[in-house]
Amino acid sequence: MSDAQAVVKRPASKAEGDERHEAIYRAVSDAIVEQRLKPGARLREDALAEVFGISRTGIRKILQRLALEQLVTLTPRRGASVTRPTADEAKDVFDARQLIECGLMPDVARRMGEKEAAELRDMAKRERQALRSGQQSVAIRLSADFHVRLAQLSGNAALAAFVEQLCSRSSLILAVYGHPGHLGCESHDHDDLIGYLETGNGERAKAFMNRHLKAIEASLSMVEEEENVPDLQQIFGG
């Protein structure tokens, strides 16, 4: 039985219902990042409701959440589809990340302590482990989480929230146009960045982040595919 099937077709309390919706959200999100659901693929509410055994209202809420994260596009009279990032959109996203994340590094360096550095090193370690074990989607998520946590450590909640949105969009871009087994940067990049931040060298960290993000963007292979209709039963029912 799949993880998706394990959360369907039984009565649930509100807490259990929330857990169910979270599991379904994660299943769809993972399918997008892992490219089992391709860019442009239509996500019919009725088909998803049948696959997961919940109401169309519940599916609609999950799709709205995915749309907020730019993983799904909602179009009037057409419904939901997996977002199809373009080369221009990818450039815009990485340009925005350059402006914000690089600019936050001096603040992060000033606020970095032993506890924060240890937390970030653990995140970087788990990312490397996921990549080595072939868990590409997990590695992409952990990499995004690392960058979001860095932004949070700057103390600027508004910019950190924006970085979180940008990292969500970057995850899809990297999943679609990146290369399996590689995230577009060296495996030790995040550890090197932590080293600069831990010593309070904000300007060095800023320059390093600039090179880091440019390397990821340069690694992308922007080849767009034709729209397709996914077999939801095969994707989520196996």
N, C-alpha and C positions, 0 to 999 in steps of 0.2 A: 504493500500500500504506500502511495506517495505521501509526502508531507501535506500536499494540498488536500488529498482525499481524507486525511486523518481529521480534518477540521470541518467536514461537511455532514449534513443530513442527520443531526440529532438536536433535540431541544437544548437550549442553553440559557443560563442566567445572563444578566447584563455584562458581568465581568467576563464570563466565558465567551459571550458574543463579541466583546471587544477583542479578546485574544484571537478568536476566529478570524475577524476582519483583519487583524494585524498579520496573521499567518497568510491570508489570501493576498493581502497587499504585498507581502514579502515574496510570495510565489510569483506573482505577476511581474514585480520589479526585477527579480532575479532572471526571469525568462527574457526580459527586455535586455538587461545588461549582458546576459550570456548569449544573446542573439538567437534564441529559440523563437522569439517573436521579433521579426525583422522590422526595420524602419518602414513606416507606411502601412504596416499590417493593421487591418480593421479589427477592433475589439468590440464585438456586439454584446450589448448588455444581456440580452436573452440567452445567448450561448454561454457566456461566462456564468450567469446565474444558474444555468442547468449543470454546468461542469462542477461548480463549487457548492451547489445545493443551498444557496441563499437567495434572498429576494433581489429583484432588479434595483430596488432602492439602495440596498446594501452595496451592490456592485457599483452603482452610480457614485456613491460616496467614495469608494476606493479609487475609481477612475478620476474623480475630482482631485483627490489627494495627489495622485500621480501626475495630473496636469499641473498642479501647483509646483511640482518638482521638475517640470518640463520633460518628463519621460513620456507623457501622453499628450496628444493634441485633441481638444474637443471642438468639433465643427458643427454649427447649426444644421439640422436636417441630415447630417451625414453620420454623426455620432463620434465615437472615439477611435483613434488610431495611434499607433506607436509613432512618436515624434521622429521626423526625418531631418536630422541636422544637416545643414549645408556647409560648404567650405567657408562662406562668408560668416555664417553664424558661429562656426568654430573659431574663426579669427576674432570675432567680436568678444566671445567668451574669454578667450585667453588674453586678449588685450585688457579686458576688464580685470581679470585676475592679476595681471602684471601691475596695473595701477594700484590696486587695493592691497594685495598681499605683500608686495615688495615694500609699499609704504608703511605697512604695519610692523615690519621687522624691528625697527629701533625700539618701539614701544614694548614689543614682546621681549626683547633682550633685557630691557630695564626691569621687567617683571618676572623674569625667569629665575626659579629657585631649584634646589635639588629635587624636590618633590615633583615639580612640573617636568623637569628634564627626564626623570625616571619614568614618568607616565608616558611621555612622548617616545622614549626608547622602547618601551614595551609595545607601543602601537606599531613602531617601525619593525620590530622583530616579528610580530604577528603577520604583518604585511608580507615580509620576505618568506615566511613559512608557507603562507597561502600560495604565493607565486611558485615556490619550489614544488608544492604538492599538486600543482595544476589547477588550483581554484582561482581562476582568473577573475570571476565576478567578485569573489570575496576580497581578493587583493585590491581590486579597483575601489571597492567600498572602503576598505581600511585606509587606502591612500587618501581618499577624499576626507575620511574622518580625521586623519592626521592634520590635513590643511585647515579643516574647520576648527579643530582644537587649538591650533596655533593662533588663528584669528581671534578666538575667544580669549586667549591669554593676553591679548593686547589691551583688554579692558573696554574696548569699544563694541558694545552689544549690537548696535545698528549695523556696523560694517561686518561684524561676524555673521550676522543673519544673512547679509547679502552674499558673503563668501560661501555660506552653506548652499544657497541657491545656485551659485555659479559652479560649485563643485558637483552638485547633482547633475547639472547639464554637461559638465566635463566628463562625468562618469559614462554617460550615454555616448558622447563623442568618442571617448577612448575605447569603449566597448565595440563600437561600430567600425571605427577607422584605425584602431590600433592594431598591434600584432600579438597573437597568442604567446603567452609565456614572458611577455615584456611589457612594462608600463611606460616605456618611452624615456626612461631615465636610468641612471646607474642604481643598483640595489642599495648602495651605501649612501646615496644622496641625502636621505632624511637624517641619518646618523651624523653626517658631516654638518648639516644645517644645525642640528641640536648643539653640536660642539661650539659653533660660533655664537649661538644664542646664550649658551651656558656661561661663556666667558665674558658676556656683556658686549660683544662686538656686533652691534646692530647694523653698522654700515656694511661690514663684511657679509653678514647674513642677508642683507638686502640685495647685494650684488649676486650672492649665490642663488637666492630665490629667483632672481631675474634669469640667470642661466638655466636653472632647473626647469622653469616653466617653458622657456623657449625650446629646450631640448625635447620636452614632451610634445609640444605643438609641432615641431619639425619632424617628429617620428610618425605623424599621422599620414595615412594613405587615403586621400579623399576620393574614393570611387563609389558612386551612388548606384544602388540596385533598384530594380523594378518593384513596384508595389505587388504585394501578394496577399492571399487569403489564408490565414493560418488554420491548421487543424487543432482546435483547442482541446479536444478530447485526447488527442495524441500527446500534446505538450503537457497537459496537467493531469491526465488520467492514468498515466503509466506508472 
